[in-house]
Amino acid sequence: MKKVVLSAVVALLSSPAWAGSASAVPEMSAGAGVAAIALLVGAAAIIRERRKK
């Protein structure tokens, strides 16, 4: 049930209906992209370890 609710929240938040008007999206540097990926990988590793216990 929790997964269904979280999926619905993500679908609502990412819906194009929320986008009122087009806005400029700043470009992301390569370093920021690498940092974002490292953060996601680290968070996934922490979640995986907590589920094993």
N, CA, C and O atoms as a Tripos MOL2 file, in Angstrom:
@<TRIPOS>MOLECULE
protein
  212   211    53     0     0
PROTEIN
NO_CHARGES

@<TRIPOS>ATOM
      1 N           0.8270   -1.2010    0.0000 N.3       1 MET1
      2 CA          0.0000    0.0000    0.0000 C.3       1 MET1
      3 C           0.8650    1.2550    0.0000 C.2       1 MET1
      4 O           0.5600    2.2420   -0.6700 O.2       1 MET1
      5 N           1.9530    1.1930    0.7700 N.am      2 LYS2
      6 CA          2.8420    2.3500    0.8630 C.3       2 LYS2
      7 C           3.4510    2.6810   -0.5010 C.2       2 LYS2
      8 O           3.5860    3.8490   -0.8630 O.2       2 LYS2
      9 N           3.8170    1.6380   -1.2530 N.am      3 LYS3
     10 CA          4.4060    1.8550   -2.5760 C.3       3 LYS3
     11 C           3.4030    2.4920   -3.5290 C.2       3 LYS3
     12 O           3.7700    3.3300   -4.3540 O.2       3 LYS3
     13 N           2.1420    2.0950   -3.4170 N.am      4 VAL4
     14 CA          1.1060    2.6470   -4.2870 C.3       4 VAL4
     15 C           0.9140    4.1280   -3.9980 C.2       4 VAL4
     16 O           0.7910    4.9360   -4.9200 O.2       4 VAL4
     17 N           0.8890    4.4840   -2.7160 N.am      5 VAL5
     18 CA          0.7100    5.8860   -2.3330 C.3       5 VAL5
     19 C           1.8960    6.7170   -2.7960 C.2       5 VAL5
     20 O           1.7210    7.8070   -3.3420 O.2       5 VAL5
     21 N           3.1000    6.2070   -2.5810 N.am      6 LEU6
     22 CA          4.2890    6.9450   -3.0130 C.3       6 LEU6
     23 C           4.3240    7.1030   -4.5290 C.2       6 LEU6
     24 O           4.7160    8.1550   -5.0360 O.2       6 LEU6
     25 N           3.9190    6.0680   -5.2520 N.am      7 SER7
     26 CA          3.8780    6.1580   -6.7130 C.3       7 SER7
     27 C           2.8730    7.2060   -7.1660 C.2       7 SER7
     28 O           3.1300    7.9510   -8.1120 O.2       7 SER7
     29 N           1.7320    7.2620   -6.4940 N.am      8 ALA8
     30 CA          0.7180    8.2550   -6.8450 C.3       8 ALA8
     31 C           1.2110    9.6690   -6.5720 C.2       8 ALA8
     32 O           0.9560   10.5800   -7.3590 O.2       8 ALA8
     33 N           1.9140    9.8530   -5.4610 N.am      9 VAL9
     34 CA          2.4530   11.1790   -5.1300 C.3       9 VAL9
     35 C           3.4700   11.6130   -6.1750 C.2       9 VAL9
     36 O           3.4500   12.7600   -6.6200 O.2       9 VAL9
     37 N           4.3510   10.7140   -6.5670 N.am     10 VAL10
     38 CA          5.3560   11.0470   -7.5820 C.3      10 VAL10
     39 C           4.6800   11.3730   -8.9060 C.2      10 VAL10
     40 O           5.0870   12.3080   -9.5960 O.2      10 VAL10
     41 N           3.6540   10.6110   -9.2650 N.am     11 ALA11
     42 CA          2.9390   10.8710  -10.5170 C.3      11 ALA11
     43 C           2.2670   12.2370  -10.4960 C.2      11 ALA11
     44 O           2.2700   12.9470  -11.5010 O.2      11 ALA11
     45 N           1.6960   12.6050   -9.3630 N.am     12 LEU12
     46 CA          1.0470   13.9130   -9.2650 C.3      12 LEU12
     47 C           2.0590   15.0530   -9.3160 C.2      12 LEU12
     48 O           1.8300   16.0730   -9.9650 O.2      12 LEU12
     49 N           3.1800   14.8660   -8.6220 N.am     13 LEU13
     50 CA          4.1740   15.9370   -8.5690 C.3      13 LEU13
     51 C           4.8860   16.1300   -9.9030 C.2      13 LEU13
     52 O           5.3190   17.2370  -10.2230 O.2      13 LEU13
     53 N           5.0090   15.0600  -10.6800 N.am     14 SER14
     54 CA          5.7060   15.1730  -11.9580 C.3      14 SER14
     55 C           4.7450   15.4040  -13.1190 C.2      14 SER14
     56 O           5.1540   15.3860  -14.2800 O.2      14 SER14
     57 N           3.4880   15.6200  -12.8120 N.am     15 SER15
     58 CA          2.4770   15.7960  -13.8490 C.3      15 SER15
     59 C           2.6760   17.1090  -14.5990 C.2      15 SER15
     60 O           2.9920   18.1250  -13.9800 O.2      15 SER15
     61 N           2.4980   17.1070  -15.9170 N.am     16 PRO16
     62 CA          2.6020   18.3510  -16.6880 C.3      16 PRO16
     63 C           1.5360   19.3730  -16.2990 C.2      16 PRO16
     64 O           1.6850   20.5620  -16.5800 O.2      16 PRO16
     65 N           0.4680   18.9180  -15.6570 N.am     17 ALA17
     66 CA         -0.5860   19.8450  -15.2430 C.3      17 ALA17
     67 C          -0.0780   20.8480  -14.2160 C.2      17 ALA17
     68 O          -0.6150   21.9510  -14.1080 O.2      17 ALA17
     69 N           0.9400   20.4810  -13.4700 N.am     18 TRP18
     70 CA          1.5060   21.3840  -12.4580 C.3      18 TRP18
     71 C           2.3530   22.4730  -13.0990 C.2      18 TRP18
     72 O           2.6080   23.5050  -12.4770 O.2      18 TRP18
     73 N           2.7870   22.2600  -14.3210 N.am     19 ALA19
     74 CA          3.6370   23.2430  -14.9970 C.3      19 ALA19
     75 C           2.7470   24.3340  -15.5790 C.2      19 ALA19
     76 O           2.1310   24.1400  -16.6260 O.2      19 ALA19
     77 N           2.6790   25.4610  -14.9160 N.am     20 GLY20
     78 CA          1.8250   26.5590  -15.3670 C.3      20 GLY20
     79 C           2.3630   27.2180  -16.6160 C.2      20 GLY20
     80 O           1.6080   27.5150  -17.5420 O.2      20 GLY20
     81 N           3.6460   27.4460  -16.6490 N.am     21 SER21
     82 CA          4.2600   28.0740  -17.8150 C.3      21 SER21
     83 C           5.6790   27.5500  -17.9670 C.2      21 SER21
     84 O           6.2680   27.0050  -17.0340 O.2      21 SER21
     85 N           6.1990   27.7290  -19.1470 N.am     22 ALA22
     86 CA          7.5630   27.2830  -19.3950 C.3      22 ALA22
     87 C           8.5340   28.1510  -18.6130 C.2      22 ALA22
     88 O           8.3840   29.3720  -18.5520 O.2      22 ALA22
     89 N           9.5090   27.5240  -18.0320 N.am     23 SER23
     90 CA         10.5170   28.2750  -17.2860 C.3      23 SER23
     91 C          11.8960   27.8430  -17.7520 C.2      23 SER23
     92 O          12.0870   26.7160  -18.2100 O.2      23 SER23
     93 N          12.8350   28.7330  -17.6320 N.am     24 ALA24
     94 CA         14.1990   28.4360  -18.0510 C.3      24 ALA24
     95 C          14.8290   27.4590  -17.0670 C.2      24 ALA24
     96 O          14.7360   27.6370  -15.8520 O.2      24 ALA24
     97 N          15.4600   26.4410  -17.5950 N.am     25 VAL25
     98 CA         16.1290   25.4500  -16.7620 C.3      25 VAL25
     99 C          17.6280   25.6980  -16.8560 C.2      25 VAL25
    100 O          18.1960   25.6480  -17.9470 O.2      25 VAL25
    101 N          18.2690   25.9630  -15.7340 N.am     26 PRO26
    102 CA         19.7090   26.2170  -15.7850 C.3      26 PRO26
    103 C          20.4790   24.9430  -16.1310 C.2      26 PRO26
    104 O          20.0650   23.8350  -15.7900 O.2      26 PRO26
    105 N          21.5970   25.1250  -16.8070 N.am     27 GLU27
    106 CA         22.4210   23.9760  -17.1480 C.3      27 GLU27
    107 C          23.1580   23.4960  -15.9060 C.2      27 GLU27
    108 O          23.5510   24.2920  -15.0520 O.2      27 GLU27
    109 N          23.3400   22.1810  -15.8180 N.am     28 MET28
    110 CA         24.0160   21.6040  -14.6680 C.3      28 MET28
    111 C          25.4440   21.2480  -15.0650 C.2      28 MET28
    112 O          25.6720   20.6910  -16.1390 O.2      28 MET28
    113 N          26.3900   21.5630  -14.2150 N.am     29 SER29
    114 CA         27.7780   21.2460  -14.5080 C.3      29 SER29
    115 C          28.0040   19.7440  -14.3680 C.2      29 SER29
    116 O          27.2170   19.0460  -13.7290 O.2      29 SER29
    117 N          29.0740   19.2610  -14.9660 N.am     30 ALA30
    118 CA         29.3850   17.8330  -14.9070 C.3      30 ALA30
    119 C          29.6580   17.3970  -13.4760 C.2      30 ALA30
    120 O          29.2660   16.3020  -13.0730 O.2      30 ALA30
    121 N          30.3200   18.2410  -12.7130 N.am     31 GLY31
    122 CA         30.6170   17.9000  -11.3200 C.3      31 GLY31
    123 C          29.3630   17.7470  -10.4890 C.2      31 GLY31
    124 O          29.2830   16.8610   -9.6380 O.2      31 GLY31
    125 N          28.3860   18.5990  -10.7270 N.am     32 ALA32
    126 CA         27.1260   18.4990   -9.9920 C.3      32 ALA32
    127 C          26.3840   17.2260  -10.3800 C.2      32 ALA32
    128 O          25.7340   16.6040   -9.5410 O.2      32 ALA32
    129 N          26.4790   16.8410  -11.6390 N.am     33 GLY33
    130 CA         25.8440   15.6010  -12.0800 C.3      33 GLY33
    131 C          26.4650   14.3830  -11.4250 C.2      33 GLY33
    132 O          25.7590   13.4710  -10.9940 O.2      33 GLY33
    133 N          27.7870   14.3710  -11.3510 N.am     34 VAL34
    134 CA         28.4890   13.2600  -10.6980 C.3      34 VAL34
    135 C          28.1280   13.2110   -9.2200 C.2      34 VAL34
    136 O          27.9140   12.1300   -8.6700 O.2      34 VAL34
    137 N          28.0580   14.3650   -8.5740 N.am     35 ALA35
    138 CA         27.7030   14.4150   -7.1550 C.3      35 ALA35
    139 C          26.2800   13.9160   -6.9320 C.2      35 ALA35
    140 O          26.0150   13.2140   -5.9560 O.2      35 ALA35
    141 N          25.3680   14.2710   -7.8250 N.am     36 ALA36
    142 CA         23.9820   13.8180   -7.6910 C.3      36 ALA36
    143 C          23.8840   12.3060   -7.8420 C.2      36 ALA36
    144 O          23.1540   11.6530   -7.0960 O.2      36 ALA36
    145 N          24.6090   11.7500   -8.7960 N.am     37 ILE37
    146 CA         24.5980   10.3000   -8.9910 C.3      37 ILE37
    147 C          25.2080    9.5980   -7.7830 C.2      37 ILE37
    148 O          24.6910    8.5760   -7.3350 O.2      37 ILE37
    149 N          26.3080   10.1410   -7.2520 N.am     38 ALA38
    150 CA         26.9390    9.5470   -6.0730 C.3      38 ALA38
    151 C          26.0000    9.5810   -4.8730 C.2      38 ALA38
    152 O          25.9600    8.6380   -4.0830 O.2      38 ALA38
    153 N          25.2540   10.6560   -4.7380 N.am     39 LEU39
    154 CA         24.2940   10.7670   -3.6390 C.3      39 LEU39
    155 C          23.1950    9.7130   -3.7680 C.2      39 LEU39
    156 O          22.8180    9.0860   -2.7770 O.2      39 LEU39
    157 N          22.6830    9.5160   -4.9800 N.am     40 LEU40
    158 CA         21.6440    8.5090   -5.1940 C.3      40 LEU40
    159 C          22.1660    7.0970   -4.9470 C.2      40 LEU40
    160 O          21.4690    6.2710   -4.3580 O.2      40 LEU40
    161 N          23.3880    6.8180   -5.3930 N.am     41 VAL41
    162 CA         23.9710    5.4930   -5.1830 C.3      41 VAL41
    163 C          24.1880    5.2500   -3.6930 C.2      41 VAL41
    164 O          23.9320    4.1520   -3.1970 O.2      41 VAL41
    165 N          24.6590    6.2680   -2.9790 N.am     42 GLY42
    166 CA         24.8620    6.1330   -1.5380 C.3      42 GLY42
    167 C          23.5640    5.9050   -0.7970 C.2      42 GLY42
    168 O          23.4980    5.0710    0.1060 O.2      42 GLY42
    169 N          22.5330    6.6390   -1.1700 N.am     43 ALA43
    170 CA         21.2270    6.4640   -0.5250 C.3      43 ALA43
    171 C          20.6760    5.0700   -0.7990 C.2      43 ALA43
    172 O          20.1000    4.4450    0.0910 O.2      43 ALA43
    173 N          20.8480    4.5800   -2.0210 N.am     44 ALA44
    174 CA         20.3760    3.2330   -2.3550 C.3      44 ALA44
    175 C          21.1310    2.1830   -1.5530 C.2      44 ALA44
    176 O          20.5390    1.1960   -1.1160 O.2      44 ALA44
    177 N          22.4330    2.3840   -1.3520 N.am     45 ALA45
    178 CA         23.2260    1.4340   -0.5690 C.3      45 ALA45
    179 C          22.7810    1.4170    0.8890 C.2      45 ALA45
    180 O          22.7060    0.3530    1.5030 O.2      45 ALA45
    181 N          22.4890    2.5750    1.4370 N.am     46 ILE46
    182 CA         22.0260    2.6520    2.8290 C.3      46 ILE46
    183 C          20.6820    1.9510    2.9790 C.2      46 ILE46
    184 O          20.4750    1.1990    3.9310 O.2      46 ILE46
    185 N          19.7730    2.1950    2.0460 N.am     47 ILE47
    186 CA         18.4550    1.5500    2.1040 C.3      47 ILE47
    187 C          18.5970    0.0360    1.9820 C.2      47 ILE47
    188 O          17.9210   -0.7120    2.6880 O.2      47 ILE47
    189 N          19.4720   -0.4150    1.0910 N.am     48 ARG48
    190 CA         19.6820   -1.8470    0.9000 C.3      48 ARG48
    191 C          20.2110   -2.4930    2.1810 C.2      48 ARG48
    192 O          19.7640   -3.5760    2.5560 O.2      48 ARG48
    193 N          21.1590   -1.8350    2.8530 N.am     49 GLU49
    194 CA         21.7240   -2.3730    4.0900 C.3      49 GLU49
    195 C          20.6840   -2.4180    5.2020 C.2      49 GLU49
    196 O          20.6630   -3.3690    5.9840 O.2      49 GLU49
    197 N          19.8370   -1.4240    5.2860 N.am     50 ARG50
    198 CA         18.8150   -1.4010    6.3420 C.3      50 ARG50
    199 C          17.7670   -2.4820    6.1230 C.2      50 ARG50
    200 O          17.2120   -3.0090    7.0870 O.2      50 ARG50
    201 N          17.4930   -2.8170    4.8750 N.am     51 ARG51
    202 CA         16.4980   -3.8590    4.5870 C.3      51 ARG51
    203 C          17.0340   -5.2470    4.9190 C.2      51 ARG51
    204 O          16.2510   -6.1540    5.1990 O.2      51 ARG51
    205 N          18.3520   -5.4300    4.8930 N.am     52 LYS52
    206 CA         18.9450   -6.7320    5.1860 C.3      52 LYS52
    207 C          18.7920   -7.0940    6.6580 C.2      52 LYS52
    208 O          18.7330   -8.2760    6.9970 O.2      52 LYS52
    209 N          18.7260   -6.1120    7.5250 N.am     53 LYS53
    210 CA         18.6750   -6.3810    8.9720 C.3      53 LYS53
    211 C          17.3520   -6.9060    9.4140 C.2      53 LYS53
    212 O          17.1610   -7.1770   10.5990 O.2      53 LYS53
@<TRIPOS>BOND
     1     1     2 1
     2     2     3 1
     3     3     4 2
     4     3     5 am
     5     5     6 1
     6     6     7 1
     7     7     8 2
     8     7     9 am
     9     9    10 1
    10    10    11 1
    11    11    12 2
    12    11    13 am
    13    13    14 1
    14    14    15 1
    15    15    16 2
    16    15    17 am
    17    17    18 1
    18    18    19 1
    19    19    20 2
    20    19    21 am
    21    21    22 1
    22    22    23 1
    23    23    24 2
    24    23    25 am
    25    25    26 1
    26    26    27 1
    27    27    28 2
    28    27    29 am
    29    29    30 1
    30    30    31 1
    31    31    32 2
    32    31    33 am
    33    33    34 1
    34    34    35 1
    35    35    36 2
    36    35    37 am
    37    37    38 1
    38    38    39 1
    39    39    40 2
    40    39    41 am
    41    41    42 1
    42    42    43 1
    43    43    44 2
    44    43    45 am
    45    45    46 1
    46    46    47 1
    47    47    48 2
    48    47    49 am
    49    49    50 1
    50    50    51 1
    51    51    52 2
    52    51    53 am
    53    53    54 1
    54    54    55 1
    55    55    56 2
    56    55    57 am
    57    57    58 1
    58    58    59 1
    59    59    60 2
    60    59    61 am
    61    61    62 1
    62    62    63 1
    63    63    64 2
    64    63    65 am
    65    65    66 1
    66    66    67 1
    67    67    68 2
    68    67    69 am
    69    69    70 1
    70    70    71 1
    71    71    72 2
    72    71    73 am
    73    73    74 1
    74    74    75 1
    75    75    76 2
    76    75    77 am
    77    77    78 1
    78    78    79 1
    79    79    80 2
    80    79    81 am
    81    81    82 1
    82    82    83 1
    83    83    84 2
    84    83    85 am
    85    85    86 1
    86    86    87 1
    87    87    88 2
    88    87    89 am
    89    89    90 1
    90    90    91 1
    91    91    92 2
    92    91    93 am
    93    93    94 1
    94    94    95 1
    95    95    96 2
    96    95    97 am
    97    97    98 1
    98    98    99 1
    99    99   100 2
   100    99   101 am
   101   101   102 1
   102   102   103 1
   103   103   104 2
   104   103   105 am
   105   105   106 1
   106   106   107 1
   107   107   108 2
   108   107   109 am
   109   109   110 1
   110   110   111 1
   111   111   112 2
   112   111   113 am
   113   113   114 1
   114   114   115 1
   115   115   116 2
   116   115   117 am
   117   117   118 1
   118   118   119 1
   119   119   120 2
   120   119   121 am
   121   121   122 1
   122   122   123 1
   123   123   124 2
   124   123   125 am
   125   125   126 1
   126   126   127 1
   127   127   128 2
   128   127   129 am
   129   129   130 1
   130   130   131 1
   131   131   132 2
   132   131   133 am
   133   133   134 1
   134   134   135 1
   135   135   136 2
   136   135   137 am
   137   137   138 1
   138   138   139 1
   139   139   140 2
   140   139   141 am
   141   141   142 1
   142   142   143 1
   143   143   144 2
   144   143   145 am
   145   145   146 1
   146   146   147 1
   147   147   148 2
   148   147   149 am
   149   149   150 1
   150   150   151 1
   151   151   152 2
   152   151   153 am
   153   153   154 1
   154   154   155 1
   155   155   156 2
   156   155   157 am
   157   157   158 1
   158   158   159 1
   159   159   160 2
   160   159   161 am
   161   161   162 1
   162   162   163 1
   163   163   164 2
   164   163   165 am
   165   165   166 1
   166   166   167 1
   167   167   168 2
   168   167   169 am
   169   169   170 1
   170   170   171 1
   171   171   172 2
   172   171   173 am
   173   173   174 1
   174   174   175 1
   175   175   176 2
   176   175   177 am
   177   177   178 1
   178   178   179 1
   179   179   180 2
   180   179   181 am
   181   181   182 1
   182   182   183 1
   183   183   184 2
   184   183   185 am
   185   185   186 1
   186   186   187 1
   187   187   188 2
   188   187   189 am
   189   189   190 1
   190   190   191 1
   191   191   192 2
   192   191   193 am
   193   193   194 1
   194   194   195 1
   195   195   196 2
   196   195   197 am
   197   197   198 1
   198   198   199 1
   199   199   200 2
   200   199   201 am
   201   201   202 1
   202   202   203 1
   203   203   204 2
   204   203   205 am
   205   205   206 1
   206   206   207 1
   207   207   208 2
   208   207   209 am
   209   209   210 1
   210   210   211 1
   211   211   212 2
@<TRIPOS>SUBSTRUCTURE
     1 MET1         2 RESIDUE 1 A MET
     2 LYS2         6 RESIDUE 1 A LYS
     3 LYS3        10 RESIDUE 1 A LYS
     4 VAL4        14 RESIDUE 1 A VAL
     5 VAL5        18 RESIDUE 1 A VAL
     6 LEU6        22 RESIDUE 1 A LEU
     7 SER7        26 RESIDUE 1 A SER
     8 ALA8        30 RESIDUE 1 A ALA
     9 VAL9        34 RESIDUE 1 A VAL
    10 VAL10       38 RESIDUE 1 A VAL
    11 ALA11       42 RESIDUE 1 A ALA
    12 LEU12       46 RESIDUE 1 A LEU
    13 LEU13       50 RESIDUE 1 A LEU
    14 SER14       54 RESIDUE 1 A SER
    15 SER15       58 RESIDUE 1 A SER
    16 PRO16       62 RESIDUE 1 A PRO
    17 ALA17       66 RESIDUE 1 A ALA
    18 TRP18       70 RESIDUE 1 A TRP
    19 ALA19       74 RESIDUE 1 A ALA
    20 GLY20       78 RESIDUE 1 A GLY
    21 SER21       82 RESIDUE 1 A SER
    22 ALA22       86 RESIDUE 1 A ALA
    23 SER23       90 RESIDUE 1 A SER
    24 ALA24       94 RESIDUE 1 A ALA
    25 VAL25       98 RESIDUE 1 A VAL
    26 PRO26      102 RESIDUE 1 A PRO
    27 GLU27      106 RESIDUE 1 A GLU
    28 MET28      110 RESIDUE 1 A MET
    29 SER29      114 RESIDUE 1 A SER
    30 ALA30      118 RESIDUE 1 A ALA
    31 GLY31      122 RESIDUE 1 A GLY
    32 ALA32      126 RESIDUE 1 A ALA
    33 GLY33      130 RESIDUE 1 A GLY
    34 VAL34      134 RESIDUE 1 A VAL
    35 ALA35      138 RESIDUE 1 A ALA
    36 ALA36      142 RESIDUE 1 A ALA
    37 ILE37      146 RESIDUE 1 A ILE
    38 ALA38      150 RESIDUE 1 A ALA
    39 LEU39      154 RESIDUE 1 A LEU
    40 LEU40      158 RESIDUE 1 A LEU
    41 VAL41      162 RESIDUE 1 A VAL
    42 GLY42      166 RESIDUE 1 A GLY
    43 ALA43      170 RESIDUE 1 A ALA
    44 ALA44      174 RESIDUE 1 A ALA
    45 ALA45      178 RESIDUE 1 A ALA
    46 ILE46      182 RESIDUE 1 A ILE
    47 ILE47      186 RESIDUE 1 A ILE
    48 ARG48      190 RESIDUE 1 A ARG
    49 GLU49      194 RESIDUE 1 A GLU
    50 ARG50      198 RESIDUE 1 A ARG
    51 ARG51      202 RESIDUE 1 A ARG
    52 LYS52      206 RESIDUE 1 A LYS
    53 LYS53      210 RESIDUE 1 A LYS
